[in-house]
Amino acid sequence: MLMFNKKLLLILLLVIGIPLTAAGGIIVAHLRGYIETGDNLVSRAVEAAIVRPRDNFLYTERPDKYSGYSHVKERQAVPCFQPDSRSAVLFAFGQSNASNRGPVKRRGKPGFLNFNIFDGKCYPALDPLLGSDGEGGNVWTALGNQLITTGAVKKLIIVSISVLSSIII
């Protein structure tokens, strides 16, 4: 009979199962309309369910000392729209290839917003995306522009949380 190491199983459950369940719950809650993007609830949910537990587990310094790209001085906050059948909210998580490390910076099409997890506000999408580390371009802005250009969605909000050289256990 195959014996599992209980400690390893618990670590896998904590590191993989809980964050995936939390992320899935947030997405389902949003799609069902329980989470409104017009207030700070999305920001608090993402922060409490995903960002803080991950940072507390992976980093020895206080999580507030780590931050993704959060420079909003040259950006103007705009109201987050209420999701409908012609809009989408894209949660973009990942490591270096998902973060702001690309060579080409893009500007989002009209209707493409970037939700900033650090202040709970929406901004027009512009590379580098708020929430991911790095100061370059990324694949998510290109994807969002393509979704709007092809008519797949009319409006889009991206919540980007990507960290260069992060560890996946």
C-alpha positions as CSV (number, residue, x, y, z in Angstrom):
1,M,0.0,0.0,0.0
2,L,1.3,3.5,-0.9
3,M,2.0,5.6,2.2
4,F,1.8,9.4,1.9
5,N,4.0,11.7,3.9
6,K,1.4,13.6,6.0
7,K,3.5,16.7,6.3
8,L,4.1,16.8,2.5
9,L,0.4,16.3,1.9
10,L,-0.5,19.1,4.3
11,I,2.0,21.5,2.7
12,L,0.6,20.7,-0.8
13,L,-2.9,21.3,0.5
14,L,-1.9,24.7,2.0
15,V,0.2,25.9,-0.9
16,I,-1.8,24.7,-3.8
17,G,-5.3,23.8,-2.7
18,I,-6.3,26.7,-0.6
19,P,-5.0,29.5,-3.0
20,L,-6.7,27.8,-6.0
21,T,-9.9,27.3,-4.1
22,A,-9.8,31.0,-2.9
23,A,-9.1,32.2,-6.4
24,G,-11.8,30.0,-7.9
25,G,-14.2,31.3,-5.2
26,I,-13.4,34.9,-6.0
27,I,-13.9,34.4,-9.7
28,V,-17.2,32.5,-9.1
29,A,-18.4,35.2,-6.7
30,H,-17.6,37.9,-9.2
31,L,-19.3,36.1,-12.1
32,R,-22.4,35.6,-10.0
33,G,-22.5,39.3,-9.0
34,Y,-21.6,38.9,-5.3
35,I,-18.5,40.9,-5.7
36,E,-18.9,44.4,-7.2
37,T,-15.8,46.0,-8.8
38,G,-17.1,49.5,-7.9
39,D,-15.9,49.3,-4.3
40,N,-12.9,47.9,-2.5
41,L,-14.3,44.4,-2.0
42,V,-12.4,42.8,-4.9
43,S,-9.2,44.4,-3.7
44,R,-9.8,43.2,-0.1
45,A,-10.8,39.7,-1.3
46,V,-7.8,39.3,-3.5
47,E,-5.5,40.7,-0.9
48,A,-6.9,38.5,2.0
49,A,-7.3,35.3,0.1
50,I,-4.3,35.2,-2.2
51,V,-1.7,37.9,-1.8
52,R,-1.2,38.0,2.0
53,P,-1.1,34.2,2.6
54,R,1.3,33.8,-0.4
55,D,3.6,36.6,0.8
56,N,3.5,35.4,4.4
57,F,4.6,31.9,3.3
58,L,7.2,32.9,0.7
59,Y,8.8,36.0,2.1
60,T,10.5,36.7,5.4
61,E,10.1,40.5,5.2
62,R,6.8,42.1,5.8
63,P,4.5,41.8,2.8
64,D,4.1,45.6,2.6
65,K,7.8,45.9,1.7
66,Y,7.1,43.8,-1.5
67,S,4.9,45.3,-4.0
68,G,4.2,44.9,-7.6
69,Y,4.2,47.9,-9.9
70,S,2.1,50.5,-8.1
71,H,3.2,53.9,-9.4
72,V,0.0,55.8,-10.2
73,K,1.3,59.4,-10.2
74,E,1.0,59.7,-14.0
75,R,-2.3,57.8,-14.1
76,Q,-5.8,59.0,-13.5
77,A,-8.2,56.7,-11.6
78,V,-11.5,56.1,-13.4
79,P,-14.7,54.4,-12.1
80,C,-14.7,50.6,-12.4
81,F,-17.6,49.5,-14.5
82,Q,-20.3,47.1,-13.4
83,P,-19.8,43.8,-15.2
84,D,-22.4,42.6,-17.6
85,S,-22.7,40.0,-20.3
86,R,-20.4,42.0,-22.7
87,S,-17.6,42.5,-20.2
88,A,-15.0,40.4,-18.4
89,V,-12.7,40.4,-15.4
90,L,-9.4,38.7,-16.1
91,F,-7.3,37.5,-13.2
92,A,-3.7,37.2,-14.3
93,F,-1.3,35.3,-12.0
94,G,2.1,34.0,-12.8
95,Q,5.8,34.3,-12.6
96,S,8.3,36.2,-14.7
97,N,6.7,35.6,-18.1
98,A,3.4,36.9,-16.8
99,S,4.9,40.0,-15.1
100,N,6.0,43.3,-16.5
101,R,9.2,42.1,-18.1
102,G,8.5,42.3,-21.8
103,P,10.4,44.5,-24.2
104,V,7.2,46.2,-25.7
105,K,5.0,48.5,-23.7
106,R,1.4,48.8,-24.8
107,R,-1.6,51.0,-24.0
108,G,-5.0,49.4,-23.5
109,K,-7.9,50.0,-25.9
110,P,-10.8,52.1,-24.7
111,G,-12.8,50.1,-22.2
112,F,-9.8,48.2,-20.9
113,L,-9.1,48.9,-17.2
114,N,-6.4,47.7,-14.8
115,F,-7.6,47.1,-11.2
116,N,-4.9,48.2,-8.8
117,I,-4.8,45.8,-5.8
118,F,-2.9,48.3,-3.8
119,D,-5.4,51.1,-3.7
120,G,-8.6,49.4,-4.9
121,K,-9.1,51.7,-7.9
122,C,-9.3,51.2,-11.6
123,Y,-7.0,52.9,-14.1
124,P,-6.9,52.7,-17.9
125,A,-4.7,49.7,-18.8
126,L,-1.2,50.8,-19.6
127,D,2.1,48.9,-19.4
128,P,3.6,48.3,-17.0
129,L,0.3,46.9,-15.4
130,L,-0.4,47.8,-11.8
131,G,0.0,44.8,-9.5
132,S,2.7,42.8,-11.3
133,D,6.4,43.5,-10.7
134,G,8.7,44.9,-13.3
135,E,8.6,48.0,-15.4
136,G,8.3,46.7,-19.0
137,G,5.5,45.3,-21.1
138,N,3.5,42.1,-20.7
139,V,1.4,39.7,-22.5
140,W,-1.9,40.6,-20.7
141,T,-2.2,44.0,-22.3
142,A,-1.8,42.5,-25.8
143,L,-4.4,39.8,-24.9
144,G,-6.9,42.4,-23.5
145,N,-6.5,44.5,-26.6
146,Q,-7.1,41.5,-28.8
147,L,-10.3,40.5,-26.8
148,I,-11.7,44.0,-27.3
149,T,-10.6,44.3,-31.0
150,T,-12.2,41.0,-32.0
151,G,-15.4,41.9,-30.1
152,A,-15.1,39.0,-27.7
153,V,-15.8,41.6,-25.0
154,K,-16.8,45.2,-25.0
155,K,-15.1,46.1,-21.6
156,L,-12.4,44.4,-19.6
157,I,-10.9,44.7,-16.2
158,I,-7.5,43.0,-15.5
159,V,-6.3,42.1,-12.0
160,S,-2.6,41.4,-12.4
161,I,-0.5,39.7,-9.8
162,S,2.7,38.3,-11.2
163,V,6.1,38.0,-9.5
164,L,9.5,37.5,-11.1
165,S,11.4,34.5,-9.7
166,S,8.5,33.5,-7.4
167,I,8.6,30.0,-6.1
168,I,5.8,27.4,-6.8
169,I,6.1,24.5,-4.5
